[in-house]
Structure formats: structure tokens, C-alpha cells
Amino acid sequence: MTAMESPADHADRSEHWGSEPPEGLVELVEALLLTVDEPLSLEALGAMVGQETAPDLLEAALVHVATRWEPHRFIELTAREVGGHRVWQLVATAAVSPYLRAGDPGRVPRLSRAALETLALIAWRQPITRGEIEAARGVAVNPQILKQLAERGWVRSLGVKDSPGRPEMLGTTRAFLSDFGLNSLADLPDFERFAGQDDIDV
């Protein structure tokens, strides 16, 4: 995932954070990151570990976790901004993707070129209606494509447009940003480069 920053990048500032994390805190934070599917903020970690643990100690523990995983080819600790909060997550690197596909090729349906173009139009031009997507692509939108994008949690309804027929307006979700490694919509890559890819696994 791109546009994601490792806490290891901040190790130089950790001196830095005053004191070393107490014994066992690094291992506990690491275990929580491995166990929970969602990215964790300092607030979430504090609630799990105990509010008496100072945020600077949690940040120091995260730096240690990042350092522990830095030599690993297939796992890394990443950090990004979601809704104004920095969150951390242990994730698989791109290097593991071919092994996942080989082990279970039917695990996740591939995104077709048409699905990518539809998702790109929604991301770049939101709020956008189905009719506007069809006008931009020059072809009808297969309902299964919108269903697939919604099932992956990437597309949601933003209400209805104040126009004849009151068509539904579509936009992307926080899960879309998370799964594509984006901090915000401002980090979206070039539209043509994204939409012009062949079928991909995401």
C-alpha cells in the first residue's frame, strides 16, 4: 500500500519521547496489532492497554514494534491519518501478494478494467450518479460492478441529487482510502494511470 508512513521514520525523534516503554508494553502492543483487523489509534491502544499508560510511551512502543518488524520481507508496521487521527497497523507488503494468489486463486474476485474505471470515476468525481458514470464511460454500468464495489466497502450512497428522478449520488468510503493506502482523496494518483490498469487483485 502506498502513501503510508512507518513509525520507524520517526525513530530519530523518539529520544526522544523521554522514557523507554515499560517491560512487556512493546510485546503487548505488538500482540494487539497482530490480533485486531482494524488500524489502531493511540486512543484505542490506550483503552486496551489501560488509560494510565501515557501516549508517549505507546508511541515509543510503536517505534520499537516498527524496528522489530523492519527486517521482515513480508510484514511491516504502517501509520497513516484517518479522520484526523493517526492509526497504526501491521500489514502484509506487496511481496506476499503472489503467494496468496497461488495458495487460493479464488480467494477474492479480481477487479476488472470496467470496475476500476467505475471506481475511479466515483473517487475522482464524487458525488456522482450512475447516469453520469455511464455518460463518462460511454457504456451502461453493470449493476454487478456497483454491487461488487459496495460489498468491498469502497462505495456508499451520498444521498440523492436534486434533479429529475432524484438519482442516487455515489462516493467512496474510509475503507477505500485504507485499502488503497491513501491518507485522503488529495492523495489520489493520476486518474488515467489508475483507471487504465488491467485487471488487478486488491
C-alpha positions as CSV (number, residue, x, y, z in Angstrom):
1,M,0.0,0.0,0.0
2,T,1.4,3.4,-1.0
3,A,1.3,6.8,0.8
4,M,1.7,5.1,4.1
5,E,4.4,6.0,6.6
6,S,6.1,3.8,9.1
7,P,6.6,4.9,12.7
8,A,10.2,3.8,12.2
9,D,10.6,7.0,10.1
10,H,10.1,8.9,13.4
11,A,12.7,6.9,15.4
12,D,15.1,9.8,15.3
13,R,12.6,11.8,17.3
14,S,11.8,9.2,19.9
15,E,14.8,10.1,22.2
16,H,13.3,11.3,22.2
17,W,10.0,10.8,23.9
18,G,11.5,10.8,27.2
19,S,11.5,7.3,28.5
20,E,11.6,3.7,27.3
21,P,8.3,1.8,27.4
22,P,8.0,-0.4,30.5
23,E,8.7,-4.1,30.3
24,G,6.1,-6.0,28.3
25,L,4.4,-3.0,26.7
26,V,6.1,-3.5,23.3
27,E,5.1,-7.1,23.2
28,L,1.6,-6.3,24.3
29,V,1.2,-3.5,21.6
30,E,2.6,-5.9,19.0
31,A,0.1,-8.6,20.0
32,L,-2.8,-6.2,19.8
33,L,-1.8,-5.0,16.3
34,L,-1.5,-8.7,15.2
35,T,-4.9,-9.6,16.7
36,V,-7.1,-6.7,15.7
37,D,-8.0,-6.4,12.0
38,E,-8.6,-2.6,12.1
39,P,-5.9,0.0,12.4
40,L,-5.4,1.2,15.9
41,S,-5.1,4.8,17.1
42,L,-3.3,5.8,20.3
43,E,-6.7,6.3,21.9
44,A,-7.7,2.8,21.0
45,L,-4.4,1.3,22.2
46,G,-4.8,3.3,25.4
47,A,-8.2,1.9,26.1
48,M,-7.0,-1.6,25.5
49,V,-3.7,-1.3,27.5
50,G,-5.0,1.0,30.2
51,Q,-5.5,4.7,30.3
52,E,-2.7,5.1,32.9
53,T,-0.2,4.3,30.1
54,A,1.0,7.7,28.7
55,P,0.6,8.3,25.0
56,D,4.3,9.0,24.6
57,L,5.1,5.5,26.0
58,L,2.6,4.0,23.5
59,E,4.3,5.9,20.7
60,A,7.7,4.7,21.9
61,A,6.4,1.2,22.0
62,L,5.2,1.6,18.4
63,V,8.7,2.7,17.3
64,H,10.1,-0.5,18.9
65,V,7.5,-2.6,17.1
66,A,8.3,-1.0,13.8
67,T,12.0,-1.7,14.4
68,R,11.3,-5.3,15.3
69,W,9.5,-5.9,12.0
70,E,11.7,-3.8,9.8
71,P,13.9,-6.8,8.6
72,H,10.8,-8.8,7.7
73,R,10.2,-9.1,3.9
74,F,6.5,-9.6,4.1
75,I,5.2,-7.7,7.1
76,E,5.5,-4.0,8.1
77,L,4.1,-1.6,10.6
78,T,2.4,1.3,8.8
79,A,0.9,4.6,10.0
80,R,-1.5,7.0,8.3
81,E,-4.1,9.6,9.0
82,V,-7.8,8.6,9.2
83,G,-10.4,11.1,10.1
84,G,-7.8,13.4,11.7
85,H,-6.3,10.6,13.8
86,R,-3.1,8.7,13.3
87,V,-3.6,5.0,13.2
88,W,-1.2,2.1,13.1
89,Q,-1.5,-1.4,11.5
90,L,0.7,-4.4,10.8
91,V,0.1,-5.2,7.2
92,A,1.5,-7.6,4.5
93,T,3.7,-6.0,2.0
94,A,3.2,-6.3,-1.8
95,A,5.8,-9.0,-1.8
96,V,3.3,-11.5,-0.3
97,S,0.6,-11.0,-3.0
98,P,1.8,-13.6,-5.5
99,Y,2.0,-16.3,-2.8
100,L,-1.6,-15.5,-1.6
101,R,-2.8,-15.8,-5.2
102,A,-1.0,-19.1,-5.7
103,G,-2.4,-20.6,-2.5
104,D,-6.0,-19.6,-3.1
105,P,-6.6,-18.1,-6.5
106,G,-10.3,-17.9,-6.0
107,R,-10.0,-16.0,-2.7
108,V,-11.1,-12.6,-3.9
109,P,-12.7,-11.8,-7.3
110,R,-10.4,-9.7,-9.5
111,L,-11.3,-6.2,-10.3
112,S,-12.0,-5.9,-14.0
113,R,-11.0,-2.9,-16.1
114,A,-14.6,-1.8,-16.1
115,A,-14.8,-2.0,-12.3
116,L,-11.6,0.0,-12.0
117,E,-12.9,2.7,-14.4
118,T,-16.2,2.9,-12.5
119,L,-14.4,3.1,-9.1
120,A,-12.0,5.8,-10.4
121,L,-14.9,7.9,-11.7
122,I,-16.6,7.6,-8.3
123,A,-13.4,8.5,-6.4
124,W,-12.4,11.4,-8.6
125,R,-15.8,13.0,-9.4
126,Q,-17.8,12.2,-6.3
127,P,-20.6,12.8,-5.7
128,I,-21.6,11.2,-9.0
129,T,-24.7,9.4,-10.2
130,R,-24.9,6.2,-12.2
131,G,-26.1,8.2,-15.2
132,E,-23.1,10.4,-15.0
133,I,-20.8,7.4,-14.8
134,E,-22.4,5.9,-17.9
135,A,-22.1,9.2,-19.7
136,A,-18.4,9.4,-18.9
137,R,-17.7,5.8,-19.9
138,G,-20.0,5.7,-22.9
139,V,-21.5,2.4,-21.8
140,A,-24.1,1.2,-19.3
141,V,-22.9,0.4,-15.8
142,N,-23.3,-3.3,-15.0
143,P,-25.3,-3.4,-11.7
144,Q,-22.9,-6.2,-10.5
145,I,-20.0,-3.8,-10.7
146,L,-21.6,-1.4,-8.3
147,K,-22.7,-4.3,-6.1
148,Q,-19.1,-5.6,-6.0
149,L,-17.7,-2.2,-5.1
150,A,-20.3,-1.8,-2.3
151,E,-19.6,-5.3,-1.0
152,R,-15.9,-4.5,-0.7
153,G,-16.9,-1.4,1.4
154,W,-15.4,1.1,-1.1
155,V,-18.6,2.8,-2.4
156,R,-21.5,4.3,-0.5
157,S,-24.6,6.3,-1.1
158,L,-24.2,10.1,-0.5
159,G,-27.9,10.8,-0.8
160,V,-30.0,11.8,-3.9
161,K,-29.3,14.5,-6.4
162,D,-31.8,17.4,-6.6
163,S,-32.7,16.7,-10.3
164,P,-35.4,14.9,-12.2
165,G,-35.7,11.3,-11.0
166,R,-33.6,12.2,-7.9
167,P,-30.9,9.8,-8.8
168,E,-28.6,8.3,-6.1
169,M,-25.2,10.0,-5.7
170,L,-22.2,7.8,-5.0
171,G,-19.0,8.4,-3.2
172,T,-16.1,6.5,-1.7
173,T,-15.6,5.3,1.9
174,R,-12.8,5.4,4.5
175,A,-12.3,1.7,3.7
176,F,-11.4,2.7,0.2
177,L,-8.7,5.1,1.4
178,S,-7.4,2.4,3.8
179,D,-7.3,-0.4,1.3
180,F,-5.6,1.7,-1.3
181,G,-3.1,3.1,1.2
182,L,-4.3,6.7,0.9
183,N,-4.4,9.3,3.7
184,S,-7.1,11.4,1.9
185,L,-8.7,11.9,-1.5
186,A,-6.0,14.5,-2.1
187,D,-3.5,11.6,-2.4
188,L,-5.3,10.0,-5.3
189,P,-2.9,9.2,-8.2
190,D,-3.4,10.3,-11.8
191,F,-6.9,9.3,-12.9
192,E,-5.8,7.8,-16.3
193,R,-3.0,5.8,-14.6
194,F,-5.4,4.3,-12.1
195,A,-8.3,3.7,-14.4
196,G,-6.1,2.4,-17.2
197,Q,-4.7,-0.6,-15.4
198,D,-5.5,-4.1,-16.5
199,D,-7.4,-6.5,-14.2
200,I,-5.9,-6.3,-10.7
201,D,-6.2,-8.0,-7.3
202,V,-6.9,-5.6,-4.5
